[in-house]
Amino acid sequence: MNAAQPNLVMLRKLLIVAIAMFAFGYAMIPFYKKICEVTGINNLLQPDTLAEERPQIDTSRLLTAELDANTRGLPWQFKPLQSSVQMHPGELVEVMYEIKNNSNREITGQAIPSYAPQLVSQYLKKLECFCFSKQTLKPYEARQMPVQFLIESGFPADIKTISISYTFFELPGSGTALTDASGKTGKN
C-alpha cells in the first residue's frame, strides 16, 4: 500500500461530504418555504406571485386592522403612523411605522409580529415588512418603514376586527463602543 492511497480515500470522503452539504443547503430553501407556508409563519407574497394570483377583493365586507407597536429592552420609540386601517378582504394595504433610536449608540433590533385572533396568521399575506430582517439604527436615527399586506378573502366573515402587533427586541452584541463626554470608552 503506497502512502498516497490514504490521502486519496480521505479526499474522496471530503468531496462526498462537501457535495452532500451543498445539496442539503440547496434543498433547505424550498423546505423552509413549505414549513412557513404550512405553519403560517412569515407569510410572504412575492410581487410576481401577487400579479399571477390577483387576489379577489371582497367588497361586501369591511375589516378593521388595529395596529400596535412595542419595544422590549430598547431605548427606541416605535409606533404606527395610524392606529387602525379599514380594508376589504383581499385588498392590498400599506401602513407606515416610525422608529427612532433615542440613545447615543448604534443598536440592532429585530421585530417579531403577533396577531389576534390567532387564526389571522393563516390569512395574512405580507408583501413587504421590516420584520423580515434586522434593523440597525445609528445614534438618534429615525426612519419610517412600510408594511404591505392583505387578508385573504376566505377570512371568516364573523370577525370584523383584527390586531397586528410588532415588538422589537435588541439583538445580542449589537451595541458599539462609544466615547462619552468625559473621554471614557465602553461597550454599550
Secondary structure, 3 states (H helix, E strand, C coil): CCCHHHHHHHHHHHHHHHHHHHHHHHHHHHHHHHHHHHHCCCCECCHHHHHHHCCCCCCCCCEEEEEEEEEECCCEEEEECCCEEEECCCCCEEEEEEEEECCCCCEEEEEEEEEECCCHHHHEEEEECHHHCCEEECCCCEEEEEEEEEECCCCCCCCCEEEEEEEEEECCCCCCEEECCCCCEEEC
